[in-house]
Every structure is written in C-alpha cells, then in structure tokens.
Amino acid sequence: MGAVRVNSPLSQVTNDPIKNGQCNVVFNNMEDKPRRYLADIFTTCVDIRWRYLLLIFTTTFLLSWLLFGLIFWGVAYAHGDFDIRIPDKDGDARSSGFIGAFLFSIETQTTIGYGFRCVTEECPFAVVTVVVQSIVGCIIDSFMIGTIMAKMVRPKKRAQTLLFSHHAVIALRDGKLCLMWRLGNMRKSHIVEAHVRAQLIKPYVTTEGEYLPLEQTDIDVGYDDGLDRLFLVSPLVVVHEINKNSPLYNLNRNDLQKEDFEIVVILEGMVEATAMTTQARSSYLAKEILWGHRFEPVVFEKGDRYHVDYSRFHKTYEVPSTPICSARELNQMMGHRGHRLLGSHSPSAFCYENEVALCCGDDEDEKDPKEQLGDLGFKETFVEEQRVEMLSRLRRETSISEQRYGFTSRKRTADVILA
C-alpha cells in the first residue's frame, strides 16, 4: 500500500484511485488507554488483527495449563508422590515429575483422560483443583469461541463488495446542477434497509477567529423525500441537488479546482444473511469531482433480463452543454423568466443515472425555439438565447447517445445479471 493523502480524513492508495474507507486520523496522548481497553476486553479482542487474537488464544491456554500443572506438581510433591517408583513398560523404575503434572493438567482441562493419571479421594486439595480447573477451562473456551465467532461474522468485510465510483460528477439533472456519484453491490444478496448520507469536510474559521480543521456540513441526498433509502438491485447514482441550502451553491467550475474540501459518502444497511449492520465509506476530494460529466450506462437489456457491465462502472463522459457558472448564478439567470432552464420532459432528463436506457423524445414536431423569442427585453433575450442553444446541444447529445446505446422495451427489474 502506498502513502495516504495527508489532508484527507480517509486514506487512499496513491498508485490507484481506490479508497479503502479507513479514517486517516491518529489518536495521540490518550490517558489510561491500556486500562480502558482492558476494561472492554471483548471489544478489544474483536477489533484486533487475527494474528494477535490467535497469539492471545494460544498464550491463554498454555498459561492455564502451566498454572494448574504447577499446582498439581506442588500437590504431588507435598503428598510424597514423587517418592513412589513407577515401573514402565520395560520394567525400569522411574518417578513422574513436572512433565507428568503438566500432561495431567492438559488432560483434565481438555477432558482427554488417557487413564494413566488420576486424582483419588485421598487428596481433597487435588480434587478441588480439578474442579476449579474444569470451571476455568469452560470460561476460557466460552470466551475464546465467542470472540472468534463474533470476529468471523462481523459484516466489516461485506463492505469490500460495495463499490463507489472513483469520481463524483457535477452536471445538469432536470435543469438543475447536481452533484452525483455512483454506488453498486457486487453480490446477489441484497443490503436490507440501505440508505446513504454524505458530509462535506473542510477547514473553517468562525467569526470569533476559532479554527476548526475538520468542520462537517451535511449534504442533503433526499432525506426529506425518502430518496436516501435505496433498493440496490443494480448500480445507482446518488444525487445531491445544488440549491441554496447546499454548501456547493456558490461554487463554479473554476472555483472547484481551487477548493480544499472533501466529501465523505457513507452507505449503511443490514447484511441479508446475518441481519447485522454494515457500513461502507468513501470520499471525494475537490480534484476528484468532474464538472460537466455524466456516468456511462452499465445496465443493458439482453433478452428477458438486464445485464450489469461493471467494466463501465467508473467511466464517465463529458457533457459540453453543462454551465460553468455556479448554481446561484444559474438560478439568478433563470429567475428573470420565472421558470426553469429546462422542462421536466426535456432532453436533459435523458441520462443514464439508473443505467437503464429508455427513450424520452417526443415524436411530434416541435416549434422552432428561435420563433418563441418574440419581443423580449435585452436580459430576457439573452437568457432565452442561452436556453435555445442548450436545448439544441442536448438534442444532439440525445441523438448521439441513442445511436450509441440501443434501447428496447422494458423488462422486469428483478432480472438483473452481474457481468
């Protein structure tokens, strides 16, 4: 793994634009950290790496066997058992020492019971030791098995099959500038109750002069309308409308290259197999946001099913007609006419956000937009001319896209094949 980006709270592999979702934040000078971690030993064991957990697993059992082996050796020594000569299979007389006590400890705790060594009623203390060791062994077994099972069924690895596009894009969506990024699920099993959220993180200085290095601002992705809840049967594009409540409202294309911020996107949901909550994270720096681009389609109709082509998942194409001004300036321009730049049924609605290609043109002949200018004022004429030019460009893009990606009748969305 290469170096991580310093100014980003999420780490990134520099030799490939794949972000692993790990937070690039280091905690220093924490008081009583070892004591607090030991107080929650179960969570500590679940969070540590497998190599350390296996080391703890082995060490715990060895120490318990050694401890009770020493106790049994002490009991045997005090009872004078080492003075008794035990003949072996060759007829030689020998006495059992610490190795014999250690083996007896292992046989007792693991309930192996080879039958050669045993505790009799003549030594009550040894009987008590056997009982205590059996209880301690059960506790250790339960803790270790529970920890390993909890670590194995954690949904953390499920996030590895949830994909985020390498870049986010800014383009028109129904006549409004929108920030968009794509996400997908590589598995056939679904993410239950999937929902998405986003945060913009950037340095901020308050009016009192206080410096906040990681100020977080919420980015609306349709929470009020329920658009943040997803049915991730095929790759989807998450849309943030850049309106007056958006932190990107005053941002134009030139300013985007100069800004120092990061947009952290989070997908949460329950794993279908275990009903445990999982979370996948990614982020986009300002330089990773492409102005005037859209995502290429990845879902195509073949026969009676939809086929998902993940080789196109991260690809985008440029839309030259995208305004380079900010959303605020665009709204001010269109405010002179009191209507949106493009209607909801205009060719701007023809894009591939859900990657399912559908025709959206009207067969009827339309009136030449230039004839609709009429006797308008200077500002109104300028705005109307811009609208006409953009309509013409979008019609050309629509025609090219229809020739490039053929469309047929709609199929059942449940019939999706990952390719």
C-alpha positions in Angstrom: 0.0 0.0 0.0 1.3 3.4 -0.9 1.2 6.6 1.2 -2.0 8.1 2.3 -3.2 11.6 1.5 -2.3 13.8 4.4 -5.1 16.4 4.2 -7.9 13.8 4.0 -9.6 12.1 6.9 -10.0 9.0 4.8 -7.0 7.1 3.4 -6.3 6.4 -0.2 -3.9 4.2 -2.2 -1.9 6.7 -4.2 -1.0 4.3 -7.0 -4.6 3.5 -7.8 -7.8 5.6 -7.2 -9.4 3.0 -4.9 -10.2 4.3 -1.5 -10.4 1.8 1.3 -12.6 3.8 3.6 -10.2 3.8 6.6 -10.1 7.0 8.5 -6.8 8.9 8.2 -6.9 10.1 11.8 -4.4 9.1 14.5 -5.2 9.4 18.3 -2.3 10.6 20.5 -1.8 11.2 24.2 -4.8 9.3 25.4 -4.8 8.9 29.2 -5.5 5.5 30.7 -5.7 3.9 27.2 -4.5 0.4 28.3 -6.8 0.3 31.3 -9.8 1.4 29.3 -9.1 -1.1 26.6 -8.7 -3.9 29.1 -11.9 -2.9 30.8 -13.7 -3.7 27.5 -11.5 -6.7 26.7 -14.2 -8.4 24.5 -14.4 -5.4 22.0 -10.6 -5.2 22.1 -10.2 -8.8 21.1 -12.8 -8.5 18.4 -11.1 -5.4 16.9 -7.5 -6.6 16.9 -5.9 -8.4 14.0 -6.3 -12.1 13.6 -2.6 -12.8 14.2 -2.8 -11.1 17.6 -6.0 -12.9 18.5 -4.5 -16.3 17.7 -1.5 -15.4 19.8 -3.8 -14.5 22.7 -5.7 -17.7 22.1 -2.6 -19.9 22.3 -1.0 -18.0 25.2 -4.1 -18.1 27.3 -4.4 -21.9 27.1 -0.7 -22.5 27.6 -0.6 -20.3 30.7 -3.7 -22.0 32.2 -2.2 -25.5 31.6 1.2 -24.4 33.1 -0.5 -22.8 36.1 -2.5 -25.8 37.0 0.4 -28.1 36.1 2.4 -26.2 38.8 -0.4 -26.6 41.3 -0.6 -30.4 40.6 3.1 -30.7 40.8 3.2 -28.9 44.2 0.4 -31.1 45.5 2.2 -34.3 44.4 5.4 -33.1 45.8 3.8 -32.2 49.2 2.0 -35.6 49.2 5.2 -37.5 48.5 4.0 -39.0 45.2 7.5 -38.5 43.7 9.0 -40.9 46.1 6.9 -43.7 44.6 8.8 -45.6 41.8 6.5 -46.4 38.9 7.7 -49.2 36.6 7.5 -48.5 32.9 6.8 -51.0 30.1 10.5 -52.1 30.0 10.5 -52.9 33.8 12.6 -49.9 34.8 11.5 -47.9 37.8 11.0 -44.1 37.3 9.2 -41.3 39.0 6.8 -38.7 37.4 7.9 -35.1 37.7 6.7 -31.7 36.4 6.1 -33.1 32.8 3.7 -35.6 34.2 1.9 -32.9 36.2 1.7 -30.7 33.1 0.3 -33.5 31.0 -2.3 -34.2 33.7 -3.3 -30.5 33.6 -3.9 -30.7 29.8 -5.8 -34.0 30.1 -8.0 -32.5 32.8 -8.8 -29.2 31.1 -9.4 -30.7 27.7 -11.2 -33.8 29.1 -8.9 -36.1 27.2 -8.4 -38.6 30.0 -5.9 -41.2 28.8 -6.5 -43.1 32.0 -2.9 -43.4 33.4 -3.0 -40.4 35.7 -6.0 -39.7 38.0 -7.0 -38.0 41.3 -8.1 -40.1 44.2 -10.2 -39.3 47.2 -7.0 -39.5 49.3 -6.1 -35.9 48.3 -9.0 -33.5 48.7 -7.0 -30.5 47.6 -6.2 -32.1 44.3 -10.0 -32.8 43.8 -10.7 -29.1 44.5 -8.0 -28.1 42.0 -9.6 -30.4 39.3 -13.0 -28.8 39.9 -11.5 -25.2 39.7 -9.6 -26.1 36.5 -12.7 -27.5 34.8 -14.6 -24.3 35.5 -11.8 -22.1 34.4 -11.4 -24.2 31.2 -15.1 -23.7 30.4 -14.8 -20.0 30.9 -11.8 -19.7 28.7 -13.4 -21.9 26.0 -16.6 -19.8 26.0 -14.8 -16.5 25.8 -12.4 -17.6 23.0 -15.2 -19.3 21.0 -17.4 -16.3 21.4 -14.7 -13.8 20.4 -13.7 -15.8 17.3 -17.3 -16.3 16.2 -18.0 -12.6 16.7 -15.0 -11.7 14.7 -15.8 -14.1 11.9 -19.4 -13.0 11.4 -18.7 -9.3 11.6 -20.1 -7.5 8.5 -17.0 -5.5 8.0 -15.8 -7.5 5.1 -19.2 -7.1 3.4 -18.2 -3.5 2.6 -15.5 -4.8 0.3 -18.2 -5.8 -2.2 -19.9 -2.4 -2.1 -18.5 -0.2 -4.7 -18.2 3.6 -5.0 -17.2 5.3 -8.3 -13.7 6.7 -8.5 -15.0 10.1 -9.3 -18.1 12.2 -8.5 -19.6 14.4 -11.2 -21.5 17.7 -11.4 -24.0 18.0 -14.3 -27.5 19.1 -15.0 -30.3 17.0 -13.8 -33.8 18.3 -14.9 -32.3 21.7 -15.4 -30.5 22.0 -12.1 -26.9 21.5 -11.2 -26.4 18.3 -9.2 -23.6 16.5 -7.5 -23.7 12.8 -8.3 -21.7 9.7 -7.5 -22.4 6.0 -8.3 -22.5 3.1 -6.0 -23.2 -0.6 -6.5 -23.4 -4.0 -4.9 -21.3 -6.8 -6.4 -23.1 -9.6 -4.6 -26.5 -11.1 -5.5 -27.5 -10.9 -1.8 -29.2 -7.6 -1.0 -28.4 -4.9 1.5 -31.6 -4.5 3.6 -32.7 -1.0 4.6 -29.9 0.5 2.6 -29.5 4.3 3.0 -26.9 6.8 2.1 -25.6 10.1 3.6 -22.8 12.5 2.9 -20.8 15.0 4.7 -18.6 17.9 3.4 -15.4 18.3 5.5 -13.3 21.4 5.2 -11.3 23.8 7.4 -13.5 26.6 8.8 -12.8 29.8 10.8 -15.6 31.1 12.9 -16.4 34.8 13.3 -14.6 34.8 16.6 -11.4 33.5 14.9 -11.7 29.9 16.1 -10.1 27.5 13.6 -11.9 24.2 13.0 -9.8 21.9 10.9 -12.5 19.3 10.2 -15.8 21.2 10.1 -18.6 18.9 8.9 -21.5 20.1 6.9 -24.4 17.8 5.9 -25.1 17.3 2.2 -28.8 16.6 1.5 -29.3 13.5 -0.6 -33.1 13.4 -0.4 -33.7 12.6 3.3 -37.0 14.5 3.5 -38.3 12.8 0.3 -37.0 9.4 1.2 -34.6 9.4 -1.7 -31.7 8.4 0.5 -33.2 4.9 1.0 -32.1 2.7 -1.8 -33.1 -0.6 -3.4 -29.6 -1.6 -4.6 -30.6 -4.3 -7.1 -28.4 -2.6 -9.7 -25.8 0.3 -9.6 -27.5 3.6 -8.7 -26.4 7.2 -8.9 -26.9 9.2 -5.7 -28.0 12.8 -6.5 -27.4 15.9 -4.4 -29.3 18.9 -5.8 -27.1 22.0 -5.5 -29.7 24.5 -4.2 -29.5 27.5 -1.8 -29.2 25.1 1.2 -26.2 23.3 -0.4 -22.6 24.1 0.7 -21.7 24.0 -3.0 -24.3 26.7 -4.0 -21.7 29.4 -4.8 -19.2 27.0 -6.4 -18.4 27.3 -10.1 -16.1 25.2 -12.3 -13.1 27.4 -11.8 -13.5 27.6 -8.1 -13.8 23.8 -7.8 -10.2 23.3 -8.8 -9.0 25.7 -6.0 -11.2 24.5 -3.2 -9.8 22.5 -0.3 -12.6 20.1 0.9 -13.6 16.5 1.0 -17.0 14.9 0.6 -17.3 11.8 2.6 -20.1 9.4 1.4 -21.5 6.6 3.6 -23.7 3.7 2.7 -25.3 1.8 5.6 -27.6 -1.2 5.7 -28.1 -4.7 7.1 -26.5 -7.8 5.6 -29.2 -10.1 4.4 -27.6 -13.2 5.7 -26.9 -12.1 9.3 -29.1 -9.0 9.8 -26.1 -7.2 11.1 -25.5 -3.6 10.2 -22.6 -2.8 7.8 -21.2 0.5 6.6 -19.2 1.3 3.5 -17.3 4.6 3.2 -15.5 6.5 0.5 -14.6 10.1 -0.2 -14.0 12.6 -3.0 -11.6 15.5 -2.9 -12.3 18.6 -5.0 -9.9 17.3 -7.7 -11.9 14.0 -7.9 -15.1 15.8 -8.8 -15.6 16.1 -12.6 -17.5 19.2 -13.7 -19.7 18.6 -16.8 -19.6 14.8 -16.8 -22.1 12.0 -16.5 -21.7 8.3 -15.8 -21.8 5.8 -18.7 -24.6 3.3 -18.6 -23.8 -0.1 -17.0 -27.2 -1.9 -17.3 -28.3 -3.2 -20.7 -31.2 -5.2 -21.9 -30.4 -8.7 -23.3 -33.3 -11.0 -23.9 -35.6 -11.0 -20.9 -33.0 -9.7 -18.4 -30.9 -6.8 -17.5 -27.2 -7.3 -17.6 -24.8 -5.2 -15.5 -21.4 -4.4 -17.1 -19.1 -3.5 -14.2 -16.3 -2.6 -16.6 -18.2 0.7 -17.2 -18.9 1.3 -13.5 -16.2 4.1 -13.1 -16.4 5.5 -16.6 -17.8 9.0 -17.4 -18.4 11.0 -20.5 -18.3 14.8 -20.9 -21.4 16.9 -21.4 -20.2 20.1 -23.1 -23.5 21.9 -22.6 -23.1 21.9 -18.8 -23.0 25.5 -17.5 -19.7 26.6 -15.9 -21.3 29.1 -13.6 -22.4 28.3 -10.0 -25.9 27.1 -9.1 -26.6 30.5 -7.6 -25.7 32.3 -10.8 -27.7 29.9 -12.8 -30.7 30.4 -10.7 -30.3 34.2 -10.9 -30.2 34.0 -14.7 -33.3 31.9 -14.9 -35.1 34.0 -12.3 -35.7 36.7 -14.9 -38.1 34.4 -16.7 -39.6 32.8 -13.6 -39.2 29.2 -14.9 -36.6 26.5 -15.0 -34.0 26.3 -17.7 -35.4 23.0 -19.0 -38.7 21.3 -18.5 -39.1 18.0 -16.7 -39.8 16.3 -20.0 -36.9 17.9 -21.9 -33.9 16.0 -23.3 -32.0 16.9 -20.2 -33.9 14.2 -18.4 -32.4 11.7 -20.8 -29.4 10.4 -18.9 -28.2 7.1 -17.5 -28.5 7.7 -13.8 -30.0 4.3 -13.1 -28.2 2.9 -16.1 -31.4 1.7 -17.7 -31.6 3.2 -21.1 -35.1 4.5 -22.0 -36.2 6.6 -24.9 -37.5 10.0 -23.9 -38.1 12.0 -27.1 -41.5 13.1 -28.5 -42.3 12.0 -32.0 -44.3 15.2 -32.6 -42.7 18.1 -34.4 -41.8 20.9 -32.1 -41.9 24.5 -32.9 -38.6 26.2 -33.6 -37.4 27.6 -30.3 -36.0 30.7 -32.1 -39.5 31.6 -33.1 -40.5 31.9 -29.5 -38.1 34.7 -28.7 -40.7 37.4 -29.7 -40.3 40.9 -28.4 -38.3 40.4 -25.3 -36.0 42.7 -23.4 -32.3 42.6 -23.6 -31.8 40.4 -20.5 -34.7 38.2 -21.3 -33.5 37.7 -24.9 -30.0 36.8 -23.6 -31.4 34.2 -21.3 -33.7 32.8 -23.9 -30.9 32.5 -26.4 -28.8 30.6 -23.9 -31.8 28.3 -23.3 -32.3 27.7 -27.0 -28.6 26.9 -27.5 -28.6 24.5 -24.6 -31.7 22.8 -26.0 -30.0 22.3 -29.3 -26.9 20.8 -27.8 -28.9 18.4 -25.6 -30.9 17.3 -28.6 -27.7 16.5 -30.5 -26.3 14.6 -27.4 -29.5 12.7 -27.1 -29.4 11.6 -30.8 -25.8 10.5 -30.5 -26.5 8.6 -27.3 -29.5 6.8 -28.8 -27.3 5.7 -31.7 -24.6 4.6 -29.4 -26.8 2.7 -26.9 -29.7 0.9 -28.4 -32.9 0.6 -26.4 -35.8 -2.0 -26.4 -38.9 -2.5 -24.4 -38.7 -2.5 -20.6 -38.1 -5.8 -18.7 -38.6 -6.8 -15.1 -36.1 -5.1 -12.9 -35.7 -8.3 -10.8 -34.0 -10.0 -13.7 -30.5 -8.5 -13.3 -27.3 -10.3 -14.2 -24.0 -9.1 -12.9 -21.2 -9.3 -15.5 
